[in-house]
Amino acid sequence: MAPNKPTTEPTPDFDPSSMALANSGLFGLPFTADQAKLHLLPIPWETTTSYGRGAGLGPSAILRASHQVDLFDFDTGEAWKAGYFMEEISDEWTERGRELKEKAQERLEFLESGEESESEQAILNEINAASNELNAWVESQAAEKLKAGKLVGLIGGDHSTPFGLIKAVADHTKGDFGILHIDAHADLRVAYQGYEHSHASIMYNVTEKVRPRVLVQVGIRDFSRDERTYSEARRTKDGSVGSGRIVTHYDRGLKRRLESGESFSSIAKSIVSDLPSNVYVSFDIDGLEPDLCPNTGTPVPGGLTFDHAASLIAAIAESGRKIVGFDLNEVAEPEPGAGEWDANVGARMLFKLCGWTMITNGLADKPS
């Protein structure tokens, strides 16, 4: 049995087969912060998004949808017994994000018109300063929990939000980790639209400023020429600590492998083989087929099925590697009447990420 592994439900009267209470925690679980081995940071921020809206409400939408997820899972069994705890959504960051999003929309109108304006530059400076402040706050929150022996995941928000967590994980592992990045987009743009920490720049910033051993990208199908050039220039790095190597599995290439008869199990093993023993998973929901996330900010045709994405995460565990942190982003709260499919899918993918994180860290057993 793994060390410190819980063997019973959190309280004697907790029934994992019963309905979740309205005021219960993530997935209806009653764990306290002290009891839980895994802490989730909800970041209600979408200030730099460039198309659709709603990602800032993703954490609250996922929390509501999580109450509909049954706790037994074929893949991860009852890994939830190790304890998941979602921190409270910050009112301060919610309000600041909302105000700055409106200013960003005003600035976008200037950019689209081709006009130059002092107010446009002032908005840019304000948002860049706030993004840096948010990154520092997330890093501080994550570092504190990692130091206390907790595992940490992040629920966005747009895909700029996990930079601070990734930096904290890098410090915690002394740089000896790699990133599995599931996304429709390469996110290798430089300060997109002038935003130093744009949702479209997260992996450029991580590669340049954090420098994991390797960045393995999966499902990529929407990218610029400059992003492709940048990625190719880093393909031949040796994968040592801090090398910043990039390996990209474009969606088109994955589909060709499937069409030629290769099993996805084999494909997943080959993808994971480029990762070191410590793996951070960065999951943009638009890496999935758009019918699974129709309200996400920048949906793109193609993508992974839910089962393929879940199998890819499982392949990390099956290879003996450890998940040292993760994020799930761009799950949008839809417009009224649009349904809650995005949050439903997001909550279930989050459950897989949580479960495999527990198992790979020896805090739960994989079901036989």
Secondary structure, DSSP 4 states (H G I P E B T S, - for coil): --TT---S-SSTT--TTSPPPTT--GGG----TTT-SEEEEEE---TT--S---GGGHHHHHHHHHTTS-S-BTTTBTGGGG-EEEPPPPHHHHHHHHHHHHHHHHHHHHHHHT---HHHHHHHHHHHHHHHHHHHHHHHHHHHHHHTT-EEEEEESSTTTTHHHHHHHHHHTTT--EEEEE-SB----SSGGG-TT-TTSHHHHIIIII--SEEEEEEE-B--HHHHHHHHHTTT----TT--EEEEEEHHHHHHHHHTT--HHHHHHHHHTTS-SEEEEEEEGGGB-GGGSTTSSS--S--B-HHHHHHHHHHHHHTT-EEEEEEEE--PPPPTTS-SHHHHHHHHHHHHHHHHHHHHTTSSPPP-
